[in-house]
């Protein structure tokens, strides 16, 4: 149990013992104070004590309360807010001389700010206030926006027209971030709480997934800073995990042969062709699913990936090899839609192949390999490099658009681009033959 210091008589009007002897909240009308931090009239007792560093480590919010303000008797206006979640933050409360209203300044969380430093900081601010130099932007009145309010009312409306993966952000929020930070004020989210979240999630998630959660929080808080809702982004500079979760594991020739056999024989023709298209062109899954007939030029056998569908938001041209052209030939008969890959059930654009790929992967004996649809893009890129395609050409085909790295490469010519995608088809064909030899050879 944490430490609850002896409370003055006035404090006991806020708390009453329950049947077990524990303190619980009691709410007679004359015992409810206006809370200067939240702007609400919920119970928030303010006992006066002489704070000490050892004592602070033991302080807890009494049972049944959401928060309690322990007012320091040494420096007038200095108090330590202790929340039921365990968080502890120093504030300086003062009266605005212009309006006579109570305002406060956040000094820092107790783990980052020793008591002596908090007292010194509060004393300096009190002196400045007495001289008429108000804290200015550091001063906040009433309630600060909760993270859930910010995410739903501000971040999502901002992200939806600008970020294709905004639904992924919404999922991250609903699954974990809402419970962790939803009811926390923006200005109460600290570096420590963010780092703690990042570390705690590692027990159940991959390093990459933990980084996604931290990255989303950082983006939200950066926007909150730009929109002047908070003064600084507490997530700025927080280090993510060094390891990443990319699927760099490539298929062997035998595994590729088995997968290609399943893709050629399975009844789910359109999803199979989408997957083969990713292999033949080294494109992203989303780019393949947004393939349109108007973007195909059969005169020079090229595919123009429009900027709206590209991760880099830049339009690029991909030459089509023989394998890709065969896929188009299989789908070209009776085309009544602008979309190349259609859902056989409703005739609309096919939007996902993930579930089908899980089944196909299992049928090919690859269900334990960790290979996903995006792995096909990595495999295609590796096949180009293995066939002698230079890195600059591979970069242009893949559509990598990091400006800092793009300037280091020479732009590939149209002929070398075509040679790169042709190398994919040649490599896959050779792998198929190698797979047959491995299958038929001695064991």
N, C-alpha and C positions, 0 to 999 in steps of 0.2 A: 504493500500500500504506500501511496505517496504521502508526503507531509502536509498537513493542514495546520497552519499556525493558530494560536489562540485568537479567536475572532471577537471583535467588539460586540457589545450588546445589540447595536443596530443591525449587525450582520445577521443575527439570529432571527430577525423578522423575515429574512429571505429563505431561511432553511428551517426545516423541522424534522425531527427524527421519525423514521417510519417504524413499522413493527419489528424490523430486524435490527434497529438501532442505527442504521445508516442515515445520512442526511439526505433529504429530498427537498425539492423546490416547493415553496408555498407562495401563493400569489395574491395576498390581500391587496386591494387597490392602493393603499398607502405605502406599499413596499416595492412598487414597480418604479424603477428609475429609467429615465431616457438614456439609451446607450449611445454615447458619442461616436463610437466606432461604426456600429452597424446602422445607426439612424433609426433603430427600432426601440420599442418599449418592453422588450423581453427582459426577464430577470437577468441582471448582471451586477452582483454585489461588488462593492469596492472597499474591502477591509484595508485599513492602514497598518502597515508593519514596517519594521526596519529591515530592509532586504539585506541578505548576505549571500555570497557566492555559494557556499555549501547548502544553504537553505533553498536557494533557487532550484538547484538540481533535484530537490525532493518535492517541490510544490506540484500539486495536481489540482485540477478543477474538481470541486466537490461533486459527488454523485447527484444526478438529476439536473445538473446545470450544463449549459453549453459553453460558458466562459466565465471567468472571474478576473477582476482587475485588482491586483495587489499594489496598492499605492505606497510608494516609498516615503518614509517620514524624514529622510535626509534632504532630498531635493524636491521642493514643492512642484507638483504637476507630473513628476515622473511616476509611471506605473508599469507593471509587468502584466500583460494579458496572458493568462493561461487558459488554453482551450481544452475541451473534452477530448480532442484528438491527440493531445500531448504537446502541441505547438506552444511556444512561449516567445512573446515579442515585446520589446520595450517601446513605449510611446511617451511623448511629452504632451500633456493637455494644458491648454491655456485659453484665455478668454480674448476674443477679438475685440480690440478697443473701439472699432468703428460700429460694430453691431451688437456687441455684448453677448455674442453667441460663443458656445464652446467649440473649439477646434483642436486638432491634434497633429502631431508630427510623428511619423514612424521613424524610430531610431535604428532598429535592427533586431534580428533574432538573437536569442540569448547565447546560442552556441557559437555565433560569430562575434558577438559583442560582450566582452566582460562587463561585470557590474560597474567597476571603477570607470571604464570608458563610457558606459551609458550615462553615469552621473555627470561626468565631465562634459559630455556632449550636450546633455540636457541643460546644464548650468550655463554653458556658452549660449545656447539658443534662448534661454530665459533672459539673459542679459541683453541680447540683440533685440528681443521682443520689447523689453522695457524701454529701449532706446528708439522704438518705432520701426525697427527693421524686421518686418514680418518674414516668415520663412518662404513666402511666395508660392512657387509651384509645388513645394513639398507639402503644403497644407491641403488637406482634403476635408470636405464637409459631407456629412451624411454618409450614406452607404456607397461603397465602391461596387462596380459591376461584378457579378459572380461569373465564374468561368463558363458555366453552362449558358448563361444569358449571352455572353460574348460569342460563344461558339455557334449557337443556334441563330441569333439575331444579326450577327455581324460577319463572322468568319465564313459560314456556309454561303450566304448570299454573295459574298465577295469571291469565293472560290469556284462556285458552280459555273460561271461563264468563262473562267480563266484556267481551270485545272480539270483535265479529263478524268483524273483519278480522284475526284472529290468524294465519290462514294466510298472509296477505300478509307479516306479520312473520317467519314461519318461512321464507318464500321469500327475503326480504332477507338473513336470517342465513345460509342455506345457500349462496346465490350468492356473497356477498362477505364478510360480517362474520365468518363462521366462520374463513375463511382469514386475515383481517386481525387478529382479536382472540381467536380461539378458545382459543389456548394462552397467553394473557396473563392474569396475575392481575388481579383486579378493582382492587386497590390500585396496580397498575402502569399502568393506563390513564390517560393524562395529557391535559390540554387540548391540548397540542401535537400528540399523536398523533391525536386526534379531528379537530382542525383540518386536519392534514395529509391525513387520509383524505377529508375533505369537499372539499378542494381537488383532490386527485389524481383522485377519481372524476369530476370535471367534464370530463376529457378524453374520457370514454366515455359519460357519462350526461347527461341534461337537468338543469337546475338544480333542478327539482322532485324528481327522483329522488335527487339528492345530498342534498337536505333530508330526504327520507324516511329515508335511512340514518342521518343525524345525529340525527333525531328519535327513531328506535328506540333508538339507543345512549343518548340522554339519558333516555328513559323507563326503560330497564333500570337505568341507574346511579342514577336517582332512587329507584327501588324498593330498590336495594341500600343506599342511604343510609338510607331509612326503616326497613329491616330490620336496621340496625346492622352491616352487613357491611363497609361502608367509611364513612369519616368525612364525606366531602363528595362532591357530584356534580361531576366535572371538566367536564362538558358544560354546566353551568348558565351561561347568559348568552352562549354561543357564538352568533354571528350567522349566520343562514342567508342564502341568496342573496336579494337584494331582488326579483329577477324571479320570476314564478311561471309555471307551465306549464299554466294553465287554458286550455281550448279556448274562447276567446271569439269565434272566427270563426263568424259566422252564415251560414246559407244564403241565397242570393238567392231571389226568388220562382220563378225558372225552375228552380233547383236543387231547391227544395222540391217543385215540380210533378213533376219527374222521379222524385224519391224516392217520392212518394206513388203515382205510377203503378206503380212496381215493387212497393211494398207491397201494392197492390190486386190485382196480377196474378200474383205469384210463388206457386209451389206450396207453399212452406213457410209455411202459413197461420198457425200458432200463433206462431212467432217474429215474423212480420210484424205480427200483432195486438199483441204485446207492445210492439213499437217504436212503433206508432201510439198505443198507450195512454200511453206516455211523452210523446208529443207532445201528446195531448189533455188530459192531467191535470198536466203539468209535474212528474211524480213522478220519483223516482230509480229506476234499473234494478232494484235489489234490492227496492224496495217493490212494483214491478210484478210481479216474479217470485213474490212472496209473497202476491199477491192471492187472497183466499178469498171464496167465495160468501156465507158468513155475515157478511162485512164490508160487503156491498152492501145498501143499503136502497132498494128500488125504489119505496117509498111516497113518499119525499122525494128520491129520486135522489141519494144521497150514498154516499161510500166512507169508511169509518173505517179509517185506517192505525193498526194497533196499535203500541204503544210498542216492543215487541220487534223490530219490523221497521223502525222509524224511526231514522235516524242520530242524531237528537236525544234518542232514548229517551223521547219524549213522544208520547202518542196525539193524533192530529189528524183532523179531518173535511175531506174534499174534495168539494165539489159536482160532480156529473157532468154534463157538457154533452152535446149531441146526438151528437157524434162518439164519445164514450166509451160512451154507451148503445147505439149501433149495434154496437160491438164486443161488448158483453155479449149482445146479441140474437143475434149470429152464433154465440156459444159456448154459449148456454143450453140448446140441445136435447140431451137425453140426458145431462145432467150427473150423473155417479155419484160424483164426488169433491168434496171441499171446496175443492180448488184450481181456480182459473179457467183458468190456462194450463198445459196438460198436455203432456208429451212424447208424441208420437204413436207412438213405438216401444215404450214400456213402460207408458204410462198413468200414470206418476208425475209429480210436479211438475216443470215445466221449470226447469232450473237455470242456463241460460246462453243468450244469443243473440249472443254476440260473434262467433263464426265465421260465423254466418249473416249478420250485419250487414256483415261485411267483403265477402262476396259480393254482397249487395244494394247496398252502396255503390258497388262497382265497376260493377254493372249500370246504376246510375243515373248513372255518369260522375263520381262524387264520390270516387274512390279516392285522388286526389292532394290533397284539400282538408284533410286532417287531422281531419275530422269523425268523432266517435265517438258511441256511444249516449248518453253523458252530454251531448253537445252538444245533443241534442233537448230536454233540460230547460232549457238556457240559451235555446234558441230559443223555447220556449213562454213562458218568463218575459218575454223581450223582446217577444213578440207581445202579451202582456197590457199591458205598459207602453206599447207603441206604440198600443194601442187605447184608452188613457186610464185604465187601471186604476191606482189610487194605490199607492204603494210599500208601505204598511202591509198592504194586501190581498194584494199579491204575496208579501210576507213570510209571511203566514199560510198561503197556499196552498202555498208551497214548504216550509214547516216549518222555517225558519231559527230556531234556538233559542239564539243567543248572548245570554246574559242582559244583558250590558252594552249591547247594541244594542236588545234587545227593549223595554227600558224607555223608549226614546226615541220609540217609535212608538205610535200609537193603535190599539186593537184594531178590526179591521174587523167590520162587522155581517154577519149571515148573508146578507143580500141582496147586499151588495157582493162577498162571496166568490163567490156564484153568478154575478154579473155578470162577475167576473174570468175564471172558467173558460169562460163563454159567449163572452167576447171571444176566447179561443183559437180556438174553432171558427169564429167569424166571420172571424178574421184568416187562418186557414189556407184557408178557402173562397175568400176574396178573392185570396189568393196563388196559388191554383190557377188562378183565372180570369186573373190577370195573367200567369201562366206560359204559359197557352194563347195569350194575345194576343202575348206576346213570341215564341213559337214560330211563330205564323202570320203575324206582321207582317213588314215589310220587313227585310232583312239589310243 
